[in-house]
């Protein structure tokens, strides 16, 4: 027991495995009530008041725990960073966050020090405007007013120094180098915002633990100039981010994009817009695009004429996409013009282009009461991608394409284990990062359970 309040234990240290666990009675080591009331005023030369600072006994207990792990000490009031380069060879960075010089002395807790050698740092920007707050003298060299000198005994305010330290090392235990799990493969997240892809990914600190790519709306590329896309592609390539572009949400005959030449000015504009994005896809490293059929015109177009025109125009689109190295994925969509997925397979076969694949959207199967496993089996090598989302069912039992998360939807994801090595695109409209994580976890768990069961039955 490290601290008590009367008969009540406040801090307890217990052995656990190869180390110790320190348990605090107070949540997070903070007081239950704020220690500062009213607005916080800014006082000259004084730190801002903290309403919820660590309790004194917690600060002491944590200080003892952290100090026991330190390999070096450098002096009160100074910060330092330790880097072990090899056995007995360390780099220490000492820094003084204050504005007045403080004494320093490197002492070892891991063996006798053999040598300490200071490494020269580039100080070309020292004393530049902005290094110090307005009204305070700047510059460390020569002991500028208010900062003090940096020498063999003191380190000036605002200064940082680097030392190579050799030690006859004793009592140091090296932990094994952490080996992060391999990144997921063929797991893409649909991004629907207008922010840069890099920014969207960086907003999700655990993105690469669950996904290795993104699906972008075609408008994202349409609205960006080629130079901007080249810059973005550099970062995406370094991070090995796979990109897929989705045209399907705006393929609606009118007012978005059309695949049918029912009104030549609108058809010509649609072809130009699609071709512009196909060309830009190469700039951002995207090699796959999702498309869909749409409703037929109402001006005396029969279903037969619309289907024949779809076959003609999608075939032309495939040939133009092939010039840019792009594969098209035609997704299931019963809210449009094809009666079932079998008709979609017939259309793909009639078009007969090698860069046209089938995209299974499990949220679009429900109106036709089709099963994912059956569609995967029928598709065979035509299957190019699986899109994950769920429809909405109203109190009357009617089903709507709502792109809800699959977690908690009741959709059985286990049959998707038969899809093979194709991209799984999380295509729901997610309210937050937690919902994205839950869908990724649901798919991972369903596939692992199904494959384990198949292995056990083999």
Helices and strands as residue ranges (DSSP letters): E 3-5, E 8-16, E 19-24, G 27-29, H 56-67, E 72-73, E 79-86, E 89-95, E 102-103, E 107-108, E 111-119, E 154-155, E 160-169, E 187-191, H 197-202, H 207-210, E 213-217, H 218-222, H 226-238, E 242-246, G 248-250, H 264-283, E 288-291, H 303-322, E 327-331, H 341-351, E 356-361, G 362-364, G 366-368, H 372-379, G 380-382, E 383-388, E 390-393, E 399-404, G 414-419, E 423-426, H 433-457
